[in-house]
Amino acid sequence: MYKILFVDDDIALRNVVSEYFNERQYDIICTASAVKTIDYLKSTSIDCVILDVDLPDSNGFELCTSIRQFSSVPIIFLSCYTENDDRIKGFLSGGDDYVSKPFSLKELELRINVRIRRRYENQPPELLKFGELTIDTGRLMVIYHGMEYAFPRLEFDILTFFAHHPNQLFTYEQLYDNIWKQPINESRHNLQARIGKVRKKLCDICPEKEYIRTVRHKGYLFVP
């Protein structure tokens, strides 16, 4: 399920777009201002942003420039302006694509999927190292003192997410948003069980170190 952020102050358009993408099993979130968009992107993992050029508290070009200071998420501009200058502004500010209003919802969906695929295909494998512990994102392996250990994909994604955000506390809801990419819709027990499996495997691999810690009534954090 891809998670899409749709930024536009037109309520009617937001409703139409939300209905279309929800029916097709996307998780779509809507914001109407630059401030709320920045706040949301800094707290939640998003696969693609659809950004209107005209916003009540900013313009899309300025907002795109601000987003590019902390995120490489694909950004597709929407605008009723068709001049080449506006398209050029969109690309110069960091945008990946430009769609003119009125637009085809199907075409927008196809453009979103292309941008998301390109983003993930272009992500190079990483070796995340914490002392003797290495997380190989290319081979989906955990390496400790030269020994290799395989994790199921979801458990590996959990571990990799924590490793990308050392010493940051995450609530149960934030973990769902960032790893499952959908709102929390299972019981807290199921989430705890998933993370518990990752913690147990890490404990078996390196019993002298507790990498993932529980903060009572708050969530979890990765301590390298």
C-alpha positions as CSV (number, residue, x, y, z in Angstrom):
1,M,0.0,0.0,0.0
2,Y,1.6,3.3,-1.1
3,K,1.2,6.3,1.1
4,I,0.3,9.5,-0.8
5,L,0.2,13.0,0.6
6,F,-2.2,15.3,-1.4
7,V,-1.7,19.0,-0.8
8,D,-4.4,21.3,-2.1
9,D,-6.8,23.8,-0.5
10,D,-9.7,22.8,-2.8
11,I,-12.0,20.7,-0.6
12,A,-14.0,19.3,-3.4
13,L,-10.9,18.2,-5.3
14,R,-9.5,16.6,-2.2
15,N,-12.6,14.6,-1.7
16,V,-12.6,13.4,-5.3
17,V,-9.0,12.4,-5.2
18,S,-9.3,10.7,-1.8
19,E,-12.3,8.7,-3.0
20,Y,-10.5,7.6,-6.2
21,F,-7.2,6.5,-4.4
22,N,-8.9,4.9,-1.4
23,E,-10.9,2.7,-3.8
24,R,-7.6,1.5,-5.3
25,Q,-6.1,0.7,-1.9
26,Y,-3.8,3.6,-1.6
27,D,-3.4,5.3,1.8
28,I,-4.0,9.0,1.0
29,I,-3.7,11.9,3.4
30,C,-4.7,15.4,2.5
31,T,-3.3,18.7,3.8
32,A,-4.3,22.3,2.8
33,S,-1.3,24.4,3.9
34,A,2.4,24.5,3.8
35,V,2.8,24.4,7.6
36,K,0.8,21.3,8.0
37,T,2.5,19.6,5.1
38,I,6.0,20.2,6.5
39,D,4.9,19.0,10.0
40,Y,3.4,15.8,8.5
41,L,6.4,15.0,6.3
42,K,8.8,15.4,9.2
43,S,6.9,12.9,11.3
44,T,5.7,10.3,8.8
45,S,7.1,8.3,5.9
46,I,5.5,9.2,2.6
47,D,5.9,7.5,-0.8
48,C,4.9,10.5,-3.0
49,V,3.6,14.1,-2.6
50,I,1.1,15.7,-5.0
51,L,1.5,19.4,-4.6
52,D,-0.7,22.3,-5.8
53,V,1.1,25.4,-6.9
54,D,-1.3,27.8,-5.1
55,L,-1.7,27.4,-1.4
56,P,-3.2,29.9,1.2
57,D,0.0,30.3,3.2
58,S,2.7,29.8,0.5
59,N,3.2,28.7,-3.1
60,G,4.1,25.2,-4.1
61,F,7.5,26.1,-5.5
62,E,8.6,27.6,-2.1
63,L,7.1,24.6,-0.3
64,C,8.9,22.2,-2.6
65,T,12.2,24.0,-1.9
66,S,11.6,23.6,1.8
67,I,10.8,19.9,1.6
68,R,14.0,19.3,-0.4
69,Q,16.0,20.5,2.6
70,F,15.1,17.3,4.5
71,S,13.4,14.8,2.1
72,S,13.9,13.2,-1.3
73,V,10.3,12.1,-1.6
74,P,8.9,12.3,-5.2
75,I,6.9,15.5,-5.7
76,I,4.4,15.9,-8.5
77,F,3.1,19.5,-9.1
78,L,-0.5,20.3,-9.9
79,S,-1.5,23.6,-11.5
80,C,-4.0,25.3,-13.7
81,Y,-1.1,27.3,-15.2
82,T,0.3,25.8,-18.4
83,E,3.1,28.2,-19.1
84,N,6.6,26.7,-19.6
85,D,8.0,29.1,-17.0
86,D,5.8,27.5,-14.3
87,R,6.9,24.1,-15.3
88,I,10.5,25.2,-15.3
89,K,10.0,26.7,-11.8
90,G,8.6,23.4,-10.6
91,F,11.6,21.4,-11.7
92,L,14.1,24.0,-10.5
93,S,12.5,23.9,-7.1
94,G,13.0,20.2,-6.8
95,G,9.8,18.8,-8.3
96,D,9.9,15.5,-10.2
97,D,6.8,15.9,-12.5
98,Y,4.1,18.4,-13.4
99,V,0.5,17.8,-14.2
100,S,-1.9,20.5,-15.5
101,K,-5.4,21.0,-14.2
102,P,-7.9,19.7,-15.1
103,F,-6.3,16.3,-15.0
104,S,-7.1,12.6,-15.5
105,L,-7.1,10.7,-12.2
106,K,-5.9,7.6,-14.0
107,E,-3.0,9.5,-15.5
108,L,-2.1,10.9,-12.1
109,E,-2.1,7.4,-10.6
110,L,0.2,6.2,-13.4
111,R,2.6,9.1,-12.9
112,I,2.6,8.5,-9.1
113,N,3.5,4.8,-9.6
114,V,6.3,5.6,-12.0
115,R,7.9,8.1,-9.7
116,I,7.6,5.8,-6.7
117,R,9.2,2.8,-8.6
118,R,12.0,5.0,-9.8
119,R,12.7,6.2,-6.3
120,Y,13.0,2.7,-4.8
121,E,14.8,1.2,-7.8
122,N,17.5,4.0,-7.5
123,Q,18.1,3.5,-3.8
124,P,21.6,2.0,-3.4
125,P,22.1,-0.8,-0.9
126,E,23.5,0.3,2.4
127,L,25.8,-1.2,5.0
128,L,24.6,0.1,8.4
129,K,27.4,-0.5,10.9
130,F,27.2,-0.3,14.7
131,G,30.4,-1.7,16.1
132,E,30.4,-5.5,15.3
133,L,26.8,-5.4,14.1
134,T,26.3,-4.8,10.4
135,I,22.9,-4.5,8.6
136,D,23.3,-5.3,4.9
137,T,20.2,-3.8,3.2
138,G,21.3,-5.1,-0.2
139,R,21.3,-8.8,0.8
140,L,18.8,-8.4,3.7
141,M,21.3,-9.9,6.1
142,V,22.4,-9.1,9.6
143,I,26.1,-9.7,10.2
144,Y,27.7,-10.0,13.7
145,H,31.4,-11.0,14.2
146,G,31.5,-12.2,10.6
147,M,28.5,-14.5,11.0
148,E,25.4,-13.9,8.8
149,Y,21.8,-14.2,9.9
150,A,18.7,-14.0,7.8
151,F,15.5,-12.1,9.0
152,P,12.0,-12.3,7.4
153,R,11.3,-9.2,5.3
154,L,9.0,-7.5,7.7
155,E,11.3,-8.1,10.7
156,F,14.3,-6.9,8.6
157,D,12.3,-3.7,7.7
158,I,11.6,-3.1,11.4
159,L,15.3,-3.4,12.2
160,T,16.4,-1.3,9.3
161,F,13.9,1.5,10.2
162,F,15.2,1.6,13.8
163,A,18.8,1.6,12.6
164,H,18.2,4.6,10.3
165,H,16.9,6.5,13.4
166,P,19.2,5.8,16.3
167,N,18.3,7.1,19.7
168,Q,14.9,8.3,18.5
169,L,11.8,7.3,20.4
170,F,8.9,6.0,18.3
171,T,5.3,5.5,19.4
172,Y,3.3,2.4,18.3
173,E,1.4,4.6,15.9
174,Q,4.5,6.1,14.3
175,L,6.0,2.6,13.8
176,Y,2.8,1.6,11.9
177,D,2.9,4.7,9.8
178,N,6.5,4.3,8.9
179,I,6.9,0.5,8.5
180,W,3.5,-0.8,7.6
181,K,2.7,2.6,5.8
182,Q,-0.9,2.5,7.0
183,P,-2.8,3.7,10.2
184,I,-2.6,1.4,13.1
185,N,-5.4,-1.2,12.5
186,E,-4.2,-4.2,14.4
187,S,-4.0,-4.6,18.2
188,R,-1.0,-3.2,20.1
189,H,-0.2,-6.8,21.1
190,N,0.5,-7.8,17.5
191,L,2.9,-4.9,17.1
192,Q,4.6,-5.7,20.3
193,A,4.9,-9.4,19.2
194,R,6.5,-8.4,15.8
195,I,9.1,-6.1,17.5
196,G,9.6,-8.8,20.3
197,K,10.7,-11.3,17.6
198,V,13.3,-8.8,16.3
199,R,14.6,-8.1,19.8
200,K,14.8,-11.8,20.6
201,K,16.8,-12.6,17.5
202,L,19.2,-9.7,18.2
203,C,19.6,-10.9,21.8
204,D,20.4,-14.4,20.5
205,I,22.9,-13.0,18.0
206,C,24.6,-10.6,20.4
207,P,23.5,-11.3,24.0
208,E,25.8,-8.7,25.5
209,K,24.0,-5.8,23.8
210,E,20.4,-4.6,23.9
211,Y,19.9,-2.6,20.7
212,I,16.1,-2.1,20.8
213,R,14.8,-0.9,24.1
214,T,11.2,-0.4,25.4
215,V,10.2,2.9,27.0
216,R,7.3,2.1,29.2
217,H,3.9,3.5,28.0
218,K,5.7,5.4,25.2
219,G,7.3,3.1,22.6
220,Y,10.7,1.9,21.4
221,L,14.1,3.2,20.5
222,F,17.3,1.9,18.9
223,V,20.4,2.4,21.0
224,P,23.6,1.7,18.9
